[in-house]
């Protein structure tokens, strides 16, 4: 598969994940960055395919799912539930259609659920029992009236979502809220304090703006209490190689993968 930077003009993409090929539509019309495939999603999908972090039966949420490649990849790998989230325009123009058209490719017992999750909505206004929404500025229940997350998450992923300074704090607040609510759900489910764990967070990004990237990672640690560690480029390169992506180093130059651990 070619790097995303070379396929922007293609409306239909063939994206291999193991023996499966997902056929995904994209649009590079300038309305939203989320309607096209980006390098981060390709690199993250390759890493997840060959990483021990993904185990059959786990529950995953993706922030900024875009055209759906990474969420579909995780479901194909046997995750029981993958919650693919984005804004309404991205969902209606490509994400929901791509998930539905590729659903037959998923193994029995795995599903992808599409939901709106707007990072500007604070976690105390999230809903977990709505058919299409987790967080929306057009649907704001009163504080304290929302249903809590009932099943904890095991993994949170996001790719190509650090690009705007004014979204850094809402983005990190959303990550922190998801971890905190997931940890609370795991504790309520009967797990003791020793076995309840916050989900692993993986962020794949392109270092287009070094100062913005550094600010995001620093704020994640200093303000939101995450432990931040980088996954080595060697591991990402090996995953790309195993996935059959015969790219040169220049093809994915600037892509970085980071692991965030919630301190609880």
C-alpha beads as a LAMMPS data file, in Angstrom:
LAMMPS data file: protein, C-alpha beads

264 atoms
263 bonds

1 atom types
1 bond types

-500.0 500.0 xlo xhi
-500.0 500.0 ylo yhi
-500.0 500.0 zlo zhi

Masses

1 110.0

Atoms # bond

1 1 1 0.000 0.000 0.000
2 1 1 1.310 3.449 -0.883
3 1 1 1.873 6.112 1.799
4 1 1 -1.180 8.321 2.340
5 1 1 0.730 11.334 1.058
6 1 1 0.703 9.719 -2.402
7 1 1 -2.988 8.729 -2.497
8 1 1 -4.807 11.988 -1.702
9 1 1 -6.394 12.088 -5.164
10 1 1 -7.814 8.561 -4.903
11 1 1 -11.469 8.382 -3.893
12 1 1 -11.327 4.658 -3.107
13 1 1 -8.456 3.026 -1.224
14 1 1 -7.608 -0.650 -0.852
15 1 1 -6.124 -1.012 2.648
16 1 1 -4.712 -4.441 3.563
17 1 1 -4.745 -5.694 7.158
18 1 1 -3.269 -9.172 7.223
19 1 1 -5.276 -11.294 4.771
20 1 1 -8.138 -8.793 4.737
21 1 1 -8.431 -5.814 2.408
22 1 1 -10.681 -2.950 3.501
23 1 1 -12.053 -0.743 0.741
24 1 1 -12.395 2.784 2.100
25 1 1 -13.674 5.957 0.497
26 1 1 -11.984 9.267 1.206
27 1 1 -12.403 12.897 0.235
28 1 1 -9.713 15.539 0.051
29 1 1 -12.164 18.397 -0.522
30 1 1 -10.733 20.789 2.071
31 1 1 -13.871 20.738 4.236
32 1 1 -12.299 18.554 6.928
33 1 1 -8.892 16.921 7.402
34 1 1 -10.694 13.899 8.846
35 1 1 -12.187 12.762 5.553
36 1 1 -8.848 11.685 4.066
37 1 1 -6.312 9.032 5.042
38 1 1 -3.132 10.227 6.790
39 1 1 0.217 8.613 7.501
40 1 1 -0.367 8.382 11.238
41 1 1 -3.353 6.088 10.798
42 1 1 -1.368 3.822 8.477
43 1 1 1.609 3.604 10.846
44 1 1 -0.583 3.093 13.904
45 1 1 -2.569 0.338 12.191
46 1 1 0.644 -1.443 11.225
47 1 1 2.005 -1.180 14.763
48 1 1 -1.228 -2.451 16.337
49 1 1 -1.335 -5.390 13.933
50 1 1 2.047 -6.599 15.196
51 1 1 1.928 -5.429 18.816
52 1 1 1.185 -7.361 21.985
53 1 1 -0.999 -4.479 23.173
54 1 1 -3.894 -5.818 21.079
55 1 1 -5.544 -8.937 22.470
56 1 1 -8.765 -10.635 21.391
57 1 1 -11.802 -9.444 23.328
58 1 1 -10.518 -6.055 24.464
59 1 1 -12.596 -2.849 24.292
60 1 1 -11.132 0.094 22.403
61 1 1 -12.096 3.707 21.716
62 1 1 -10.554 5.760 18.921
63 1 1 -10.518 9.550 18.912
64 1 1 -10.698 11.108 15.460
65 1 1 -11.360 7.927 13.504
66 1 1 -11.424 9.673 10.135
67 1 1 -12.119 7.234 7.326
68 1 1 -12.080 4.305 9.766
69 1 1 -8.927 2.369 8.910
70 1 1 -7.553 1.956 12.424
71 1 1 -10.899 1.101 14.033
72 1 1 -11.610 -1.526 11.371
73 1 1 -8.080 -2.884 11.811
74 1 1 -8.635 -3.381 15.539
75 1 1 -11.953 -5.130 15.006
76 1 1 -10.301 -7.368 12.398
77 1 1 -7.710 -8.286 15.048
78 1 1 -10.468 -9.563 17.349
79 1 1 -11.260 -6.649 19.643
80 1 1 -14.791 -7.202 20.921
81 1 1 -15.915 -3.581 20.735
82 1 1 -14.274 -0.683 18.921
83 1 1 -15.901 2.726 19.417
84 1 1 -14.973 4.880 16.430
85 1 1 -15.534 8.564 17.179
86 1 1 -15.363 11.783 15.200
87 1 1 -17.362 14.919 14.356
88 1 1 -20.695 14.772 12.472
89 1 1 -19.341 15.850 9.065
90 1 1 -16.647 13.167 9.080
91 1 1 -19.105 10.532 10.284
92 1 1 -21.705 11.283 7.622
93 1 1 -19.313 11.792 4.720
94 1 1 -17.078 8.743 5.115
95 1 1 -16.678 7.056 8.522
96 1 1 -20.133 5.526 8.941
97 1 1 -20.264 4.416 5.300
98 1 1 -16.833 2.799 5.445
99 1 1 -17.629 0.909 8.631
100 1 1 -20.914 -0.367 7.227
101 1 1 -19.507 -1.383 3.836
102 1 1 -16.668 -3.352 5.452
103 1 1 -18.632 -4.910 8.304
104 1 1 -18.791 -8.286 6.559
105 1 1 -14.979 -8.467 6.727
106 1 1 -14.968 -8.513 10.533
107 1 1 -14.780 -11.726 12.558
108 1 1 -17.755 -12.911 14.566
109 1 1 -17.817 -11.316 18.004
110 1 1 -16.132 -8.097 16.891
111 1 1 -17.980 -4.881 16.184
112 1 1 -17.310 -1.245 15.358
113 1 1 -19.681 1.332 16.849
114 1 1 -19.658 4.865 15.407
115 1 1 -20.326 7.805 17.755
116 1 1 -19.956 11.574 17.753
117 1 1 -17.425 12.781 20.318
118 1 1 -16.718 16.516 20.290
119 1 1 -13.668 17.281 22.446
120 1 1 -14.990 20.725 23.376
121 1 1 -17.747 19.110 25.459
122 1 1 -16.559 18.528 29.035
123 1 1 -16.667 14.969 30.396
124 1 1 -19.473 15.782 32.849
125 1 1 -21.764 16.244 29.808
126 1 1 -20.950 12.942 28.088
127 1 1 -23.630 10.319 27.493
128 1 1 -23.041 6.595 27.106
129 1 1 -26.569 5.379 26.326
130 1 1 -27.273 7.412 23.173
131 1 1 -27.416 5.674 19.795
132 1 1 -25.198 8.157 17.958
133 1 1 -23.632 10.546 20.494
134 1 1 -21.113 10.494 23.311
135 1 1 -20.446 14.230 23.360
136 1 1 -22.109 16.900 21.242
137 1 1 -22.552 20.672 21.718
138 1 1 -26.070 20.244 20.303
139 1 1 -27.026 17.641 22.921
140 1 1 -26.084 18.781 26.411
141 1 1 -27.790 16.959 29.268
142 1 1 -27.680 18.599 32.663
143 1 1 -24.579 18.012 34.761
144 1 1 -24.902 14.890 36.893
145 1 1 -27.816 13.436 34.912
146 1 1 -25.798 11.371 32.449
147 1 1 -25.374 7.611 32.543
148 1 1 -21.869 6.561 33.568
149 1 1 -19.643 4.382 31.423
150 1 1 -20.577 0.832 32.388
151 1 1 -17.746 -1.175 30.810
152 1 1 -14.150 -0.035 31.094
153 1 1 -11.904 0.478 28.100
154 1 1 -8.655 -1.413 27.608
155 1 1 -7.122 0.802 24.933
156 1 1 -7.547 4.338 23.591
157 1 1 -5.956 5.221 20.275
158 1 1 -5.698 8.337 18.162
159 1 1 -3.754 9.333 15.050
160 1 1 -3.177 12.620 13.245
161 1 1 -5.141 14.588 15.837
162 1 1 -2.530 17.104 17.030
163 1 1 -2.667 19.925 14.510
164 1 1 -4.324 22.950 16.152
165 1 1 -3.165 24.849 19.251
166 1 1 -6.695 25.651 20.407
167 1 1 -7.607 21.945 20.483
168 1 1 -4.668 20.747 22.589
169 1 1 -6.311 21.270 25.978
170 1 1 -9.747 19.915 24.931
171 1 1 -8.010 16.907 23.368
172 1 1 -6.009 16.113 26.514
173 1 1 -9.020 16.750 28.762
174 1 1 -10.934 14.225 26.667
175 1 1 -8.159 11.633 26.986
176 1 1 -7.991 12.197 30.740
177 1 1 -11.774 11.974 31.062
178 1 1 -11.924 8.724 29.137
179 1 1 -9.210 7.192 31.312
180 1 1 -10.827 8.368 34.547
181 1 1 -14.310 7.168 33.565
182 1 1 -12.940 3.850 32.338
183 1 1 -11.018 3.304 35.565
184 1 1 -14.142 4.109 37.589
185 1 1 -16.179 1.662 35.495
186 1 1 -13.592 -1.084 36.015
187 1 1 -13.674 -0.489 39.766
188 1 1 -17.484 -0.589 39.856
189 1 1 -17.541 -3.856 37.918
190 1 1 -16.136 -5.713 40.906
191 1 1 -12.433 -5.547 40.165
192 1 1 -10.319 -4.677 43.138
193 1 1 -8.038 -1.672 43.194
194 1 1 -5.053 -3.842 42.321
195 1 1 -6.598 -5.256 39.157
196 1 1 -8.406 -2.147 37.901
197 1 1 -6.229 -0.399 35.347
198 1 1 -6.702 2.688 33.236
199 1 1 -6.574 2.009 29.489
200 1 1 -3.345 2.275 27.537
201 1 1 -3.294 5.396 25.336
202 1 1 -1.445 5.418 22.007
203 1 1 -0.984 8.636 20.030
204 1 1 0.481 8.564 16.528
205 1 1 1.352 11.938 15.048
206 1 1 3.329 13.716 12.384
207 1 1 5.710 16.287 13.838
208 1 1 4.664 19.038 11.450
209 1 1 4.900 21.734 14.135
210 1 1 7.579 20.743 16.686
211 1 1 6.556 23.411 19.190
212 1 1 2.917 22.265 19.117
213 1 1 3.914 18.632 19.528
214 1 1 6.244 19.436 22.424
215 1 1 3.609 21.605 24.092
216 1 1 1.037 18.798 23.847
217 1 1 3.337 16.189 25.362
218 1 1 4.480 18.563 28.113
219 1 1 0.895 19.493 29.020
220 1 1 -0.078 15.825 29.062
221 1 1 2.490 15.312 31.810
222 1 1 2.385 18.539 33.806
223 1 1 -1.354 19.316 33.731
224 1 1 -3.099 16.008 33.145
225 1 1 -0.762 13.648 34.990
226 1 1 0.099 11.250 32.192
227 1 1 3.378 9.370 32.033
228 1 1 4.619 9.856 28.467
229 1 1 6.941 7.438 26.668
230 1 1 7.880 7.182 23.019
231 1 1 7.641 3.914 21.099
232 1 1 10.941 3.562 19.254
233 1 1 11.115 4.234 15.536
234 1 1 12.722 0.808 15.154
235 1 1 9.551 -0.899 16.423
236 1 1 7.360 1.148 14.101
237 1 1 9.670 0.414 11.152
238 1 1 9.538 -3.320 11.905
239 1 1 5.735 -3.203 12.010
240 1 1 5.602 -1.432 8.660
241 1 1 7.933 -4.036 7.187
242 1 1 5.879 -6.936 8.559
243 1 1 2.739 -5.331 7.138
244 1 1 4.285 -5.321 3.673
245 1 1 4.652 -1.551 3.470
246 1 1 7.835 -1.311 1.442
247 1 1 8.338 2.356 2.178
248 1 1 11.538 4.325 2.316
249 1 1 12.446 6.216 5.472
250 1 1 11.479 9.453 3.747
251 1 1 7.959 8.146 3.105
252 1 1 7.075 8.347 6.800
253 1 1 9.644 10.809 8.067
254 1 1 8.336 12.773 11.056
255 1 1 5.810 10.168 12.223
256 1 1 6.079 9.429 15.950
257 1 1 4.228 7.010 18.221
258 1 1 3.728 7.835 21.904
259 1 1 2.326 5.833 24.813
260 1 1 0.527 7.700 27.590
261 1 1 -0.150 6.074 30.945
262 1 1 -2.791 7.539 33.241
263 1 1 -1.542 7.771 36.820
264 1 1 -5.056 7.373 38.256

Bonds

1 1 1 2
2 1 2 3
3 1 3 4
4 1 4 5
5 1 5 6
6 1 6 7
7 1 7 8
8 1 8 9
9 1 9 10
10 1 10 11
11 1 11 12
12 1 12 13
13 1 13 14
14 1 14 15
15 1 15 16
16 1 16 17
17 1 17 18
18 1 18 19
19 1 19 20
20 1 20 21
21 1 21 22
22 1 22 23
23 1 23 24
24 1 24 25
25 1 25 26
26 1 26 27
27 1 27 28
28 1 28 29
29 1 29 30
30 1 30 31
31 1 31 32
32 1 32 33
33 1 33 34
34 1 34 35
35 1 35 36
36 1 36 37
37 1 37 38
38 1 38 39
39 1 39 40
40 1 40 41
41 1 41 42
42 1 42 43
43 1 43 44
44 1 44 45
45 1 45 46
46 1 46 47
47 1 47 48
48 1 48 49
49 1 49 50
50 1 50 51
51 1 51 52
52 1 52 53
53 1 53 54
54 1 54 55
55 1 55 56
56 1 56 57
57 1 57 58
58 1 58 59
59 1 59 60
60 1 60 61
61 1 61 62
62 1 62 63
63 1 63 64
64 1 64 65
65 1 65 66
66 1 66 67
67 1 67 68
68 1 68 69
69 1 69 70
70 1 70 71
71 1 71 72
72 1 72 73
73 1 73 74
74 1 74 75
75 1 75 76
76 1 76 77
77 1 77 78
78 1 78 79
79 1 79 80
80 1 80 81
81 1 81 82
82 1 82 83
83 1 83 84
84 1 84 85
85 1 85 86
86 1 86 87
87 1 87 88
88 1 88 89
89 1 89 90
90 1 90 91
91 1 91 92
92 1 92 93
93 1 93 94
94 1 94 95
95 1 95 96
96 1 96 97
97 1 97 98
98 1 98 99
99 1 99 100
100 1 100 101
101 1 101 102
102 1 102 103
103 1 103 104
104 1 104 105
105 1 105 106
106 1 106 107
107 1 107 108
108 1 108 109
109 1 109 110
110 1 110 111
111 1 111 112
112 1 112 113
113 1 113 114
114 1 114 115
115 1 115 116
116 1 116 117
117 1 117 118
118 1 118 119
119 1 119 120
120 1 120 121
121 1 121 122
122 1 122 123
123 1 123 124
124 1 124 125
125 1 125 126
126 1 126 127
127 1 127 128
128 1 128 129
129 1 129 130
130 1 130 131
131 1 131 132
132 1 132 133
133 1 133 134
134 1 134 135
135 1 135 136
136 1 136 137
137 1 137 138
138 1 138 139
139 1 139 140
140 1 140 141
141 1 141 142
142 1 142 143
143 1 143 144
144 1 144 145
145 1 145 146
146 1 146 147
147 1 147 148
148 1 148 149
149 1 149 150
150 1 150 151
151 1 151 152
152 1 152 153
153 1 153 154
154 1 154 155
155 1 155 156
156 1 156 157
157 1 157 158
158 1 158 159
159 1 159 160
160 1 160 161
161 1 161 162
162 1 162 163
163 1 163 164
164 1 164 165
165 1 165 166
166 1 166 167
167 1 167 168
168 1 168 169
169 1 169 170
170 1 170 171
171 1 171 172
172 1 172 173
173 1 173 174
174 1 174 175
175 1 175 176
176 1 176 177
177 1 177 178
178 1 178 179
179 1 179 180
180 1 180 181
181 1 181 182
182 1 182 183
183 1 183 184
184 1 184 185
185 1 185 186
186 1 186 187
187 1 187 188
188 1 188 189
189 1 189 190
190 1 190 191
191 1 191 192
192 1 192 193
193 1 193 194
194 1 194 195
195 1 195 196
196 1 196 197
197 1 197 198
198 1 198 199
199 1 199 200
200 1 200 201
201 1 201 202
202 1 202 203
203 1 203 204
204 1 204 205
205 1 205 206
206 1 206 207
207 1 207 208
208 1 208 209
209 1 209 210
210 1 210 211
211 1 211 212
212 1 212 213
213 1 213 214
214 1 214 215
215 1 215 216
216 1 216 217
217 1 217 218
218 1 218 219
219 1 219 220
220 1 220 221
221 1 221 222
222 1 222 223
223 1 223 224
224 1 224 225
225 1 225 226
226 1 226 227
227 1 227 228
228 1 228 229
229 1 229 230
230 1 230 231
231 1 231 232
232 1 232 233
233 1 233 234
234 1 234 235
235 1 235 236
236 1 236 237
237 1 237 238
238 1 238 239
239 1 239 240
240 1 240 241
241 1 241 242
242 1 242 243
243 1 243 244
244 1 244 245
245 1 245 246
246 1 246 247
247 1 247 248
248 1 248 249
249 1 249 250
250 1 250 251
251 1 251 252
252 1 252 253
253 1 253 254
254 1 254 255
255 1 255 256
256 1 256 257
257 1 257 258
258 1 258 259
259 1 259 260
260 1 260 261
261 1 261 262
262 1 262 263
263 1 263 264
